[in-house]
Amino acid sequence: MKDKLLLFGAITGTLLYSGDRLYRFSVARDIKKITRRKKTGTGTHPEIPEEWRRKREEGKEELQSLSHEECMIVSKDGLRLYGAYYRCSDPKRVVLCAHGYRGTAEGDFCDKVHFLREAGCDLLLIQQRACGNSEGDAITFGARESEDILEWLSTVKTDLPVYLYGISLGASSVLLCADRTKQIHGIIADCGFSSMHDILAYLGKRWMHLPSFPFLQILDGFCRVRGHFRMKDADCIPVLKQAKAPVLFFHGEKDAFVTADNALRNYDACASYKKLVLVNGAGHNESHLCEPARYEKEVLEFFAHMEGGAHV
């Protein structure tokens, strides 16, 4: 009996230790990791062509040179979240830009800001919770980030059409808003995942050779206790089945971080007007760099369609 109790204790301890490690690796704010990525430039797409890297750097320099208004909101759970509002000379619409996992809006949208402003877009670049200067200890894979985006939307006082534009985790975050407000004129979702469970099951197997059971169930317990959210709260499929906002999906067919089948699942579930653009040869958040003319054409046609006709 004593041996069985010792074995049970050892197994329980190992599983709890694993859950703690998974939570700290995937959910908890990691200042050291963010700082290291900024210094080295590494991330989900470190090996990109030099031309693409140069375009990103040029975009960052242009963005840094633009005048803007610093913004701040307080989330429903009391976090101070920060953003920056960039006005163009002849605004036709407002676009809220939500960056990806442990990223920045400046880094994820730097290659897209110029054409968006040229197209008449005022831009609100937000810093997601637990990223940048924004407060928070947990990245919730869209569960709480989507609520933050709705709070940001409530501060946008305009008669212009308002769009949500997300990259990666930001894409999933804006998709989780698709059924919740009439203020959204349209959503652009680039390389988003379908659910927290699916993306972590895939990455856990790929990076750590871990089976999803029981580790994701244990992680979910840590998310509830420490992060105050449930993994199922970051599932886009149920929301998209009730979607009211039109959605333009982008995804790179060579994306090895968030594979393109995520976009297919999201697209199939979406009940509102929708279009899916798969870009051959593009990795994670590389669709615009890979085929800029096609990407921009699709975005501009989406704006024109939404502003010229009724939502379907």
C-alpha positions as CSV (number, residue, x, y, z in Angstrom):
1,M,0.0,0.0,0.0
2,K,2.8,2.4,0.9
3,D,4.5,1.7,-2.5
4,K,1.2,2.5,-4.3
5,L,0.9,5.8,-2.4
6,L,4.4,6.7,-3.2
7,L,3.8,5.9,-6.9
8,F,0.6,7.9,-6.9
9,G,2.4,10.9,-5.3
10,A,5.3,10.7,-7.7
11,I,2.9,10.6,-10.7
12,T,0.8,13.5,-9.3
13,G,3.9,15.5,-8.6
14,T,5.3,15.0,-12.0
15,L,2.0,16.0,-13.7
16,L,1.7,19.1,-11.6
17,Y,5.3,20.0,-12.3
18,S,4.7,19.5,-16.0
19,G,1.5,21.6,-15.9
20,D,3.4,24.4,-14.1
21,R,6.2,24.3,-16.7
22,L,3.7,24.3,-19.6
23,Y,1.8,27.3,-18.1
24,R,5.0,29.3,-17.6
25,F,6.2,28.4,-21.1
26,S,3.0,29.1,-23.0
27,V,0.8,31.4,-21.0
28,A,2.7,33.4,-18.3
29,R,4.3,36.7,-19.2
30,D,8.0,36.1,-20.0
31,I,9.9,39.4,-20.0
32,K,13.3,37.6,-20.6
33,K,11.9,35.9,-23.7
34,I,10.4,39.1,-25.1
35,T,13.6,41.0,-24.5
36,R,15.7,38.3,-26.1
37,R,13.4,38.3,-29.2
38,K,13.7,42.1,-29.5
39,K,17.5,42.0,-29.3
40,T,18.1,39.1,-31.6
41,G,15.2,39.6,-34.0
42,T,14.3,35.9,-33.6
43,G,10.7,34.7,-33.5
44,T,8.5,32.4,-35.5
45,H,10.0,33.4,-38.9
46,P,13.8,34.1,-38.2
47,E,15.0,32.9,-41.6
48,I,13.3,35.2,-44.1
49,P,14.7,36.5,-47.4
50,E,16.9,39.6,-47.1
51,E,14.5,41.6,-49.2
52,W,11.6,40.8,-46.8
53,R,13.8,41.7,-43.8
54,R,14.7,45.0,-45.4
55,K,11.0,45.8,-46.1
56,R,10.2,45.1,-42.4
57,E,13.0,47.4,-41.3
58,E,12.0,50.2,-43.6
59,G,8.4,49.8,-42.4
60,K,9.5,50.1,-38.8
61,E,11.5,53.2,-39.5
62,E,8.6,54.8,-41.3
63,L,6.3,53.9,-38.4
64,Q,8.7,55.4,-35.9
65,S,8.8,58.7,-37.8
66,L,5.0,59.1,-37.9
67,S,3.2,61.4,-35.4
68,H,0.7,59.6,-33.2
69,E,-1.5,59.9,-30.1
70,E,-0.7,57.6,-27.1
71,C,-3.8,55.9,-25.8
72,M,-4.7,53.9,-22.7
73,I,-7.7,52.0,-21.5
74,V,-8.5,49.9,-18.4
75,S,-9.6,46.3,-19.1
76,K,-12.6,44.7,-17.4
77,D,-10.2,43.0,-15.0
78,G,-8.4,46.2,-14.1
79,L,-5.3,46.1,-16.4
80,R,-3.9,49.3,-18.0
81,L,-3.5,48.6,-21.7
82,Y,-1.7,50.9,-24.1
83,G,-1.9,51.7,-27.8
84,A,-1.1,54.4,-30.4
85,Y,-3.4,56.1,-32.8
86,Y,-2.0,57.1,-36.2
87,R,-4.1,59.5,-38.3
88,C,-3.8,59.8,-42.1
89,S,-4.5,62.9,-44.2
90,D,-7.8,61.8,-45.7
91,P,-9.4,59.1,-43.5
92,K,-12.0,56.8,-45.0
93,R,-12.1,54.2,-42.2
94,V,-10.5,53.2,-38.9
95,V,-8.6,49.9,-38.5
96,L,-7.7,48.5,-35.1
97,C,-4.6,46.4,-35.4
98,A,-4.0,43.5,-33.0
99,H,-0.6,41.8,-32.9
100,G,0.4,38.2,-32.4
101,Y,1.8,36.0,-29.6
102,R,4.4,37.8,-27.5
103,G,4.8,40.3,-30.3
104,T,4.2,44.0,-31.0
105,A,1.9,45.8,-33.4
106,E,4.9,47.7,-34.8
107,G,6.7,44.4,-35.6
108,D,3.7,42.5,-37.0
109,F,2.2,45.4,-39.0
110,C,5.3,47.3,-40.1
111,D,5.2,46.0,-43.7
112,K,1.5,46.9,-44.0
113,V,1.2,50.3,-42.4
114,H,2.3,52.3,-45.5
115,F,-0.3,50.8,-47.8
116,L,-3.1,51.0,-45.2
117,R,-2.4,54.7,-44.6
118,E,-2.2,55.3,-48.4
119,A,-5.6,53.7,-48.6
120,G,-7.1,56.1,-46.2
121,C,-7.0,54.2,-42.9
122,D,-6.6,55.7,-39.5
123,L,-4.8,53.1,-37.5
124,L,-5.1,52.1,-33.8
125,L,-2.2,49.9,-33.0
126,I,-2.8,48.2,-29.6
127,Q,-0.5,46.5,-27.2
128,Q,-2.1,43.3,-26.1
129,R,-2.2,42.4,-22.4
130,A,1.0,40.9,-21.0
131,C,2.9,42.4,-24.0
132,G,4.9,45.6,-24.4
133,N,3.9,48.3,-21.8
134,S,0.5,46.8,-21.2
135,E,-0.2,45.2,-17.9
136,G,-1.0,41.5,-17.3
137,D,0.6,38.3,-16.3
138,A,-1.1,35.9,-18.7
139,I,-1.5,35.6,-22.4
140,T,-4.9,34.1,-22.8
141,F,-4.8,33.2,-26.6
142,G,-7.8,35.5,-27.3
143,A,-10.1,34.6,-24.4
144,R,-9.4,37.9,-22.6
145,E,-7.8,39.7,-25.5
146,S,-11.1,39.7,-27.4
147,E,-12.8,41.4,-24.5
148,D,-10.0,44.0,-24.4
149,I,-10.5,44.7,-28.1
150,L,-14.2,45.4,-27.5
151,E,-13.1,47.8,-24.8
152,W,-10.8,49.5,-27.3
153,L,-13.7,49.7,-29.8
154,S,-15.8,51.5,-27.2
155,T,-13.3,54.4,-27.2
156,V,-13.4,54.8,-31.0
157,K,-15.8,57.7,-31.6
158,T,-16.2,58.1,-35.3
159,D,-18.8,57.9,-38.1
160,L,-16.3,56.1,-40.3
161,P,-16.4,52.3,-40.9
162,V,-14.4,50.5,-38.3
163,Y,-12.4,47.3,-39.0
164,L,-10.5,44.8,-36.9
165,Y,-7.2,43.5,-38.3
166,G,-5.3,40.7,-36.5
167,I,-2.1,38.8,-37.0
168,S,-1.7,35.3,-35.5
169,L,-3.0,35.4,-31.9
170,G,-4.4,38.9,-32.8
171,A,-6.3,37.3,-35.7
172,S,-7.9,34.7,-33.4
173,S,-8.6,37.5,-30.9
174,V,-10.5,39.6,-33.5
175,L,-12.3,36.5,-34.7
176,L,-13.6,36.0,-31.2
177,C,-15.4,39.4,-31.6
178,A,-17.2,38.4,-34.8
179,D,-20.5,37.8,-33.1
180,R,-20.5,40.4,-30.4
181,T,-20.9,43.9,-31.8
182,K,-22.5,45.8,-34.7
183,Q,-19.8,48.4,-34.6
184,I,-17.4,46.1,-36.6
185,H,-17.7,46.8,-40.3
186,G,-15.4,43.9,-41.2
187,I,-12.5,41.7,-39.9
188,I,-9.2,40.8,-41.5
189,A,-7.7,37.7,-39.9
190,D,-4.2,36.8,-41.0
191,C,-2.7,33.4,-40.0
192,G,-4.9,32.9,-36.9
193,F,-5.4,29.6,-35.1
194,S,-8.8,27.9,-34.6
195,S,-8.5,27.3,-30.9
196,M,-6.0,27.4,-28.0
197,H,-6.3,23.6,-27.6
198,D,-5.6,22.9,-31.3
199,I,-2.5,25.1,-31.5
200,L,-1.0,23.9,-28.3
201,A,-1.7,20.3,-29.1
202,Y,0.1,20.8,-32.4
203,L,3.0,22.7,-31.0
204,G,3.3,20.4,-27.9
205,K,3.7,17.4,-30.2
206,R,6.0,19.2,-32.7
207,W,8.3,20.8,-30.2
208,M,8.2,18.6,-27.1
209,H,6.8,15.3,-28.4
210,L,4.0,15.6,-25.8
211,P,0.6,13.9,-26.2
212,S,-2.3,16.3,-25.7
213,F,-3.8,14.1,-23.0
214,P,-3.3,14.6,-20.0
215,F,-1.1,17.6,-20.4
216,L,-3.5,20.0,-21.9
217,Q,-6.2,19.1,-19.3
218,I,-3.6,19.9,-16.6
219,L,-2.7,23.1,-18.3
220,D,-6.4,24.1,-18.5
221,G,-6.5,23.7,-14.7
222,F,-3.5,26.1,-14.3
223,C,-5.2,28.5,-16.7
224,R,-8.4,28.5,-14.5
225,V,-6.5,29.0,-11.2
226,R,-3.7,31.3,-12.3
227,G,-4.9,33.0,-15.4
228,H,-8.7,33.1,-14.6
229,F,-9.8,31.8,-18.0
230,R,-10.6,28.5,-19.6
231,M,-8.9,27.1,-22.7
232,K,-12.3,26.7,-24.4
233,D,-12.9,30.5,-24.1
234,A,-10.2,30.8,-26.8
235,D,-12.1,28.6,-29.3
236,C,-13.0,30.5,-32.5
237,I,-15.3,27.9,-34.0
238,P,-18.4,28.4,-31.9
239,V,-18.2,32.1,-32.3
240,L,-17.7,32.0,-36.1
241,K,-20.8,29.8,-36.4
242,Q,-22.7,32.8,-35.1
243,A,-20.6,35.4,-36.9
244,K,-22.2,38.7,-38.0
245,A,-19.1,40.6,-39.1
246,P,-17.7,39.9,-42.6
247,V,-14.3,38.2,-42.5
248,L,-11.3,38.2,-44.9
249,F,-9.0,35.4,-44.1
250,F,-5.3,35.2,-45.1
251,H,-2.9,32.3,-44.5
252,G,0.5,31.3,-45.8
253,E,0.4,27.7,-47.2
254,K,4.0,27.1,-45.8
255,D,3.1,28.4,-42.3
256,A,4.7,25.9,-39.9
257,F,3.8,27.7,-36.7
258,V,0.0,28.1,-37.3
259,T,-0.7,25.7,-40.1
260,A,-3.1,26.6,-42.9
261,D,-5.7,24.0,-41.8
262,N,-6.5,26.4,-39.0
263,A,-7.7,29.0,-41.6
264,L,-9.7,26.3,-43.4
265,R,-11.5,25.3,-40.1
266,N,-12.2,28.9,-39.3
267,Y,-13.4,29.6,-42.8
268,D,-15.7,26.6,-42.9
269,A,-17.3,27.6,-39.6
270,C,-17.8,31.2,-40.4
271,A,-21.5,32.0,-40.9
272,S,-21.1,35.6,-42.2
273,Y,-19.8,36.9,-45.5
274,K,-16.3,35.5,-45.9
275,K,-13.3,35.1,-48.3
276,L,-10.2,33.0,-47.8
277,V,-6.8,33.8,-49.5
278,L,-4.1,31.2,-49.3
279,V,-0.7,32.4,-50.3
280,N,1.7,29.8,-51.8
281,G,5.3,30.1,-50.5
282,A,4.4,32.2,-47.5
283,G,5.2,31.3,-43.9
284,H,3.9,32.8,-40.7
285,N,2.8,36.4,-41.2
286,E,4.6,36.4,-44.5
287,S,1.6,36.6,-46.9
288,H,2.0,40.3,-47.5
289,L,5.7,40.1,-48.0
290,C,5.4,37.1,-50.3
291,E,2.6,38.6,-52.6
292,P,2.2,42.3,-51.7
293,A,0.2,43.2,-54.8
294,R,-2.3,40.4,-54.4
295,Y,-2.6,40.9,-50.7
296,E,-3.2,44.7,-51.0
297,K,-5.7,44.1,-53.8
298,E,-7.7,41.7,-51.7
299,V,-7.7,44.1,-48.7
300,L,-8.8,47.1,-50.8
301,E,-11.5,45.0,-52.6
302,F,-12.7,43.9,-49.1
303,F,-13.0,47.5,-48.0
304,A,-14.8,48.5,-51.2
305,H,-17.2,45.6,-51.0
306,M,-18.1,46.2,-47.3
307,E,-18.5,50.0,-47.8
308,G,-20.4,49.7,-51.0
309,G,-22.9,47.0,-50.1
310,A,-24.7,45.4,-47.2
311,H,-23.2,42.7,-45.0
312,V,-24.2,39.3,-46.1
